[in-house]
Amino acid sequence: MQKLAEICIRRPVFATMLIVSLLVLGISSYFRLGVDLYPDIDIPTITVTTVLPGGSPEEIESTVSKPIEEAVNTVDGIEDLRSVSAEGISQVIIGFVLEKNADVAAQEIRDKVNRILGELPEDADMPFVEKLDIDASPVLSIAVSSAQPLREMTKRMDDILKKNLESLRGVGQVRFIGDRRRQIQIFLSVDKLAAYNLTIDQVRTALRSQNVEVPGGRLDQGSRELTVRTMGRIEDPRGFNNIIVAQVEGAPVRISVLGRVVDGVEEPRTYARLNGRNAIVLEIRKQSGTNTVEVIHRVKDRVAELLGELPPDYEIQYVRDQSDFIEASFEAVRGHLILGVCFAAFVVFLFIRNIRPTLIAALAIPTSII
């Protein structure tokens, strides 16, 4: 360091160019810095989620959560192991020591779970193993309300907003809250099922087997080979009334005899309102490692472009926006740095009473930061 100081004193031009080169690199890096709420860290916490439709919490705990806990408990490096058993779903949370690689931990947990798949209930879905991702929380929530029915709003929001926003760079997922999707519902009469000695399983089997498209093989036509497909899907909801469930005393028993078909919406699981009207909320999740502020600005710009394609009675409001807090915090830090430089230079001038050292300190501090 003493040798460098001697060279800089004897060759001021060299020293100036050295500082300028560092300034250029620092300024260039400054504009490329990512701005986010949390640092990009990989926490070694793994979750195993298993769905068992219709299972009670007690059944979930004894037949799903406990076997998974016993299987993964042998993995090295576990610091915390707990589970949550609710109606129809089990979630086992495994926390590892910080030294454990999250990818390695996830693979080891996945291997242990695969070995006990035969011990889980037959109706249980395949366990889903995933790492804890801080970036998985929504960074932006957009509430859209209208006087139109929620089913029509859902279709329009899916076609116009959701598909366009999912294609943006940095956007990982767009999830609906309060949506109502179309669902063909069949309401059966218990008395009529009993009168014809039929069960729900027979009706379900008939619906599954008579509303399906199956491959029809290949058809050679000279030098061409065509793929044949059997069109068995029911296009009109009224067509479900003609499905034959069984033959009773030589006569077909159709769905129309056992109940009624309704072209409705799925059972609501989430609910949203905006200013007293029904609404649909779009939760925007960014891709891991991307800049939160840039992603949010990109989404807002695209929403502004798509407003013209929505009906005039649609009201859009941003109900959650992480960029506001991030940008406010960033501006506060930048303002504190500027104030720190000014106060440091003022203190130097106050004690030394010389403008030259004051200018040196005023230039050296921001140069060192950059």
C-alpha positions in Angstrom: 0.0 0.0 0.0 2.9 2.4 0.7 4.4 1.7 -2.7 1.0 2.4 -4.3 0.8 5.7 -2.4 4.3 6.7 -3.5 3.4 6.0 -7.2 0.1 7.9 -7.0 1.9 10.9 -5.4 4.6 11.0 -8.1 2.2 10.3 -11.0 -1.1 12.2 -10.3 -2.4 11.5 -13.8 -2.1 7.7 -13.2 -3.8 8.1 -9.9 -6.6 10.1 -11.4 -7.2 7.6 -14.2 -7.2 4.7 -11.7 -9.9 6.4 -9.7 -11.9 7.3 -12.8 -11.8 3.7 -14.0 -13.1 2.5 -10.7 -15.8 5.2 -10.8 -16.9 4.1 -14.3 -17.1 0.5 -13.3 -19.0 1.4 -10.1 -21.5 3.6 -11.9 -22.1 0.9 -14.5 -22.6 -1.7 -11.8 -24.9 0.6 -9.9 -27.5 0.8 -12.7 -27.4 -3.0 -13.0 -28.0 -3.7 -9.3 -31.2 -5.6 -8.5 -33.7 -4.0 -6.1 -35.7 -6.5 -4.0 -37.4 -6.8 -0.6 -35.3 -9.8 0.5 -31.8 -11.1 -0.4 -31.6 -14.1 -2.8 -31.1 -16.9 -0.3 -31.8 -20.6 -0.4 -33.3 -21.8 2.9 -33.0 -25.6 3.4 -36.7 -26.2 4.3 -38.6 -28.9 2.4 -42.4 -29.5 2.4 -44.2 -32.7 1.5 -47.8 -32.1 0.6 -50.2 -35.0 0.1 -53.9 -34.7 -0.8 -56.4 -37.4 0.3 -59.9 -36.3 -0.9 -62.5 -36.7 1.8 -60.1 -37.7 4.5 -60.7 -36.5 8.1 -57.8 -34.8 10.0 -57.4 -37.9 12.2 -57.3 -40.3 9.2 -54.8 -37.9 7.5 -52.5 -37.9 10.5 -52.5 -41.6 11.1 -52.3 -42.9 7.4 -50.4 -40.1 5.7 -48.5 -37.7 7.9 -47.1 -40.2 10.4 -45.7 -42.6 7.8 -44.1 -39.8 5.9 -42.6 -38.4 9.1 -41.1 -41.8 10.0 -39.7 -42.2 6.5 -38.0 -38.8 6.2 -36.8 -38.7 9.9 -33.7 -40.8 8.9 -32.3 -38.1 6.5 -29.1 -36.5 7.8 -29.1 -32.8 8.9 -32.8 -32.4 10.0 -33.2 -29.7 12.6 -37.0 -29.4 12.7 -39.7 -31.8 11.7 -43.4 -31.1 12.0 -46.7 -31.8 10.2 -50.1 -30.2 9.7 -53.0 -32.5 9.1 -56.2 -30.9 7.9 -59.3 -32.2 6.2 -58.2 -33.8 2.9 -54.6 -32.6 3.0 -51.3 -33.4 4.9 -48.3 -31.2 4.9 -45.0 -32.3 6.4 -42.4 -29.6 6.9 -38.7 -30.5 7.3 -36.2 -27.9 8.3 -32.5 -28.6 7.9 -29.4 -27.0 9.2 -28.2 -24.0 7.2 -25.1 -25.9 6.0 -27.4 -28.4 4.1 -27.8 -27.9 0.4 -31.5 -27.4 -0.3 -31.4 -29.2 -3.7 -29.7 -32.2 -2.1 -32.1 -32.2 0.8 -35.1 -32.1 -1.5 -33.8 -35.1 -3.5 -33.1 -37.1 -0.3 -36.6 -36.4 1.0 -38.1 -37.3 -2.4 -36.2 -40.7 -2.4 -37.5 -41.5 1.1 -41.1 -40.6 0.2 -41.0 -42.7 -3.0 -40.1 -45.8 -0.9 -43.3 -45.6 1.1 -45.8 -44.9 -1.6 -47.2 -48.3 -1.3 -48.0 -47.7 2.4 -50.2 -44.6 1.7 -53.9 -44.9 1.0 -54.9 -45.9 -2.5 -57.0 -42.8 -2.9 -54.2 -40.4 -1.9 -52.6 -38.3 -4.6 -48.9 -38.5 -5.3 -47.0 -36.6 -2.6 -45.6 -33.3 -3.8 -42.1 -32.4 -2.6 -40.9 -28.8 -2.9 -38.4 -26.4 -1.4 -39.4 -23.3 0.6 -39.1 -20.4 -1.8 -39.3 -16.8 -0.4 -40.1 -15.6 -3.9 -43.3 -17.7 -3.9 -45.4 -15.1 -2.1 -47.3 -12.7 -4.4 -45.6 -9.5 -5.2 -48.6 -7.8 -6.8 -52.4 -8.3 -6.4 -54.9 -6.8 -8.9 -58.5 -6.6 -7.9 -61.0 -6.4 -10.8 -64.7 -5.8 -10.1 -67.8 -5.5 -12.4 -71.5 -5.8 -12.4 -71.3 -8.8 -14.7 -71.7 -12.4 -13.4 -68.5 -13.9 -12.0 -68.5 -16.7 -14.5 -68.3 -14.2 -17.4 -65.7 -12.2 -15.6 -63.6 -15.2 -15.0 -63.7 -16.2 -18.7 -62.8 -12.6 -19.8 -60.1 -12.2 -17.2 -58.5 -15.5 -18.2 -58.5 -14.7 -21.9 -57.4 -11.1 -21.7 -55.4 -10.5 -18.5 -54.1 -13.9 -17.2 -52.7 -15.3 -20.4 -51.0 -12.0 -21.4 -49.5 -11.4 -17.9 -48.1 -15.0 -17.7 -46.1 -14.5 -20.9 -44.2 -11.5 -19.4 -40.6 -11.9 -18.6 -40.1 -12.5 -14.9 -43.7 -13.5 -14.1 -43.8 -17.0 -12.6 -47.5 -17.5 -11.9 -50.8 -15.7 -12.1 -53.4 -17.1 -9.7 -57.1 -16.3 -9.4 -59.0 -15.6 -6.1 -62.7 -15.3 -6.2 -63.1 -16.8 -9.7 -66.0 -18.9 -10.8 -65.3 -21.3 -13.6 -67.9 -23.2 -15.7 -68.9 -26.6 -14.4 -71.5 -29.0 -15.7 -73.3 -30.3 -12.6 -75.6 -33.3 -12.4 -78.1 -33.4 -9.5 -79.5 -36.9 -8.8 -82.6 -38.0 -7.0 -81.9 -40.4 -4.2 -85.4 -41.8 -4.4 -85.1 -42.5 -8.2 -81.7 -44.2 -7.7 -83.2 -46.4 -5.1 -86.2 -47.2 -7.3 -84.0 -48.4 -10.1 -81.6 -50.0 -7.7 -78.7 -47.9 -9.0 -75.6 -46.4 -7.2 -73.6 -43.2 -7.6 -70.6 -45.3 -8.8 -72.7 -46.6 -11.7 -73.6 -43.1 -12.8 -70.0 -42.0 -12.5 -68.8 -44.9 -14.6 -71.4 -44.2 -17.3 -70.4 -40.5 -17.4 -66.7 -41.4 -17.7 -67.2 -44.1 -20.3 -69.7 -42.2 -22.6 -68.0 -38.8 -22.5 -64.6 -39.5 -23.9 -62.5 -39.2 -27.0 -60.5 -42.3 -27.9 -57.9 -43.0 -30.6 -59.3 -44.7 -33.7 -56.1 -46.0 -35.2 -54.7 -45.1 -38.6 -56.2 -44.9 -42.0 -54.0 -45.5 -45.1 -55.1 -43.3 -48.1 -52.8 -43.9 -50.9 -49.5 -42.3 -50.1 -50.9 -40.6 -47.0 -51.5 -42.0 -43.5 -54.3 -40.3 -41.5 -54.9 -40.5 -37.8 -58.4 -41.4 -36.8 -60.0 -40.1 -33.6 -63.4 -41.1 -32.2 -65.3 -37.9 -31.3 -67.1 -38.9 -28.1 -67.1 -35.7 -26.1 -70.5 -34.1 -25.3 -70.5 -30.5 -26.7 -74.0 -29.4 -25.5 -74.7 -29.8 -21.7 -78.2 -31.1 -22.7 -76.5 -34.1 -24.2 -75.8 -35.4 -20.7 -79.5 -36.1 -20.3 -79.3 -38.8 -22.9 -76.4 -40.8 -21.3 -77.6 -44.3 -20.5 -76.7 -45.4 -17.0 -78.1 -49.0 -17.1 -80.7 -51.3 -18.6 -83.5 -52.1 -16.2 -86.0 -54.7 -17.4 -84.9 -54.1 -21.0 -85.4 -50.4 -20.9 -82.6 -47.8 -20.8 -82.4 -45.6 -17.7 -81.0 -42.2 -18.7 -79.6 -39.3 -16.7 -82.8 -37.3 -17.4 -84.8 -40.0 -15.5 -82.6 -39.9 -12.5 -82.0 -36.2 -12.1 -81.2 -33.0 -13.9 -78.3 -31.4 -15.6 -77.3 -27.8 -14.8 -74.8 -25.7 -16.8 -73.4 -23.8 -13.7 -70.2 -22.9 -11.9 -67.9 -24.8 -9.6 -68.4 -24.7 -5.9 -66.8 -21.5 -4.6 -63.7 -21.9 -2.5 -62.5 -18.3 -2.4 -64.3 -15.0 -2.3 -63.3 -11.4 -3.1 -65.1 -8.0 -3.1 -64.0 -4.5 -4.1 -66.0 -1.5 -3.1 -69.1 -3.5 -2.3 -69.1 -5.5 -5.6 -68.0 -9.0 -6.4 -64.5 -9.1 -7.6 -61.7 -11.3 -8.9 -58.2 -10.9 -7.6 -55.1 -11.8 -9.7 -52.1 -12.7 -7.6 -48.8 -12.2 -9.4 -45.9 -14.3 -8.4 -42.4 -13.6 -9.9 -39.8 -16.1 -11.0 -37.1 -16.8 -8.4 -34.1 -14.5 -8.6 -35.8 -11.8 -10.7 -36.0 -8.1 -9.8 -39.3 -7.5 -8.0 -39.6 -3.8 -8.9 -38.9 -4.5 -12.6 -41.5 -7.3 -12.8 -44.2 -5.1 -11.1 -43.6 -2.2 -13.4 -43.7 -4.6 -16.4 -47.0 -6.0 -15.2 -48.5 -2.5 -14.7 -47.4 -1.4 -18.1 -49.1 -4.5 -19.7 -52.3 -4.0 -17.7 -52.5 -0.4 -18.9 -52.2 -1.6 -22.5 -55.0 -4.2 -22.0 -57.5 -1.8 -20.4 -58.9 -0.9 -23.8 -59.9 -4.6 -24.3 -62.0 -4.7 -21.1 -65.6 -3.4 -20.9 -65.9 0.2 -19.5 -67.6 -1.0 -16.3 -64.6 -3.0 -15.2 -62.9 -1.4 -12.2 -59.2 -2.3 -11.6 -57.3 -1.5 -8.4 -53.9 -2.6 -7.1 -54.6 -3.9 -3.5 -51.0 -5.2 -2.8 -47.9 -3.8 -4.3 -44.5 -4.7 -2.9 -42.7 -2.1 -5.2 -44.1 0.8 -3.1 -42.3 -0.3 0.0 -39.1 -1.4 -1.8 -38.8 1.9 -3.7 -39.5 3.9 -0.6 -36.8 2.0 1.3 -34.4 2.4 -1.6 -34.9 6.1 -1.7 -34.5 6.4 2.0 -31.1 4.6 1.9 -29.9 6.7 -1.0 -31.0 9.9 0.8 -29.2 8.8 4.0 -26.0 8.2 2.0 -26.1 11.7 0.5 -26.8 13.2 3.9 -23.9 11.2 5.4 -21.5 12.5 2.8 -22.6 16.1 3.5 -22.4 15.8 7.2 -19.0 14.2 7.1 -17.7 17.0 4.9 -19.2 19.5 7.3 -17.6 18.0 10.3 -14.2 18.0 8.6 -14.6 21.6 7.7 -15.8 22.5 11.2 -12.7 21.1 12.8 -10.0 21.8 10.2 -11.3 25.1 8.8 -9.6 24.4 5.5 -11.5 24.0 2.2 -8.9 21.7 0.6 -9.3 18.7 3.1 -13.0 19.3 3.1 -13.2 18.8 -0.7 -11.0 15.8 -0.5 -13.2 14.2 2.1 -16.4 15.2 0.2 -15.0 13.5 -2.9 -13.4 10.5 -1.3 -16.5 9.2 0.6 -18.9 8.9 -2.4 -16.0 7.6 -4.6 -15.3 4.9 -2.0 -19.0 4.0 -1.9 -19.3 3.8 -5.7 
